[in-house]
Amino acid sequence: MKPESQPDNLEQEAVSTPEPAAAKAEGTAKSGEEAAVTQFQKTPYEKPKRGLLGLFAKAHGNQALGDGQALLKDQNWVQAANAFKTALAEDSSNLDAWMGLAEAHAEMGDIKNSKLAIQYYYKALELDTFFEAAYTEVIKLYHKLGNQKGAHIERKKLQVVRTLKTNPHNPTANNNLGVIQLNQKQIDGAIASFTKAAKGEGVHSVAQLNLAKAWLQKSISLSEAEEKHKSLLRAAKEVDVFLTNNNNAEGYLLKGKIYLAHGDKKKALEFVDKAEQLDSSLKEIFNTKRAIEEALGNISEAGQAFEQYQALDKQGKKKS
């Protein structure tokens, strides 16, 4: 089946798909945690007391990084963190600096710093997905915080990573890693993983759809208009590749979301209606349809779509 043509004149500004009230409430609760700052300016710090400064600096080629490592040895966690921030201001791609910053915050011990440490370990993993030590430390921190679900997810990621170390082209493992990364908002990592999986055998179709979802999520996360535009174009391209061989409700639903983000609400509704014709049991169809109808000013139709969404949601909860 030949897919519908993708939007070739995407507007410069994209908007995220609105969520139902219940989802908004959940998102607000989750966003209550303090987000880690990941772009730093040079931060004043005390010089380490030990005489290892020169050795560390020489070994790493970065004075502030060497200071940070020495300050960790001195158990001067706050000053070590400041030194690593300075190192990252000089080179944001320095894996050792992200690991050191994460360790410094982890050693501070309180809940807030433990959560920040996890986010800094994630930054290290964006630079090296296969760095097992980072996963191990994150697992420890989740256990410390009493977050057993988080620890379980990280163990799953570690298992996938170990599989990919021995077979880097394994499509199932790459797709599974991408799913986990996307759920944890590590969008660039997810795009890389889904791209690898889509080239393999066995999960090509699923990975292709996931790749389109990741590009849409990236467009929503961006603030710069031109970059949003490019990401939406990629999302449209990838979902069309998927629809070439799959007459699939989820694919058309995703295409409707892309058009909604593009601002073409009528075209978005056409694709969502096509998705409903293929599978009227997919509750997200009616969530998206409600958003489109509201945007079009069709309040009655929006209400009907939300009622259908709620009915399917209740059915799903009863089954589970």
Buried (B, 14 or more C-beta within 10 A) or exposed (E): EEBBEBBEEBBEEBBBBBBBEEEEEEEEEEEEEEEBEBEBEEBEBBEBEEEBBEEBBEEBEBBBBBBBBBBBBBEBBBBBBBBBBBBBBBBBEBBBBBBBBBBBBBBBEEEEBBBBBBBBBBBBBBBEBEBEEBBBBBBBBBEBBEBEEBBEBBBBBBBBBEBBEEEEEBBBBBBBBBBBBBEBEBBEBBBBBBBBBBEBEEBBBBBBBBBBBBBBBBBBBBEEEEBBBBBBBBBBEBBBBBBEEBEBBBBBBBBBBBBBBBBBBEBBBBBBBBBBEBEEEBBBBBBBBBBBBBBBEBEEBBEBBBEBBBEBBEEEEEEE
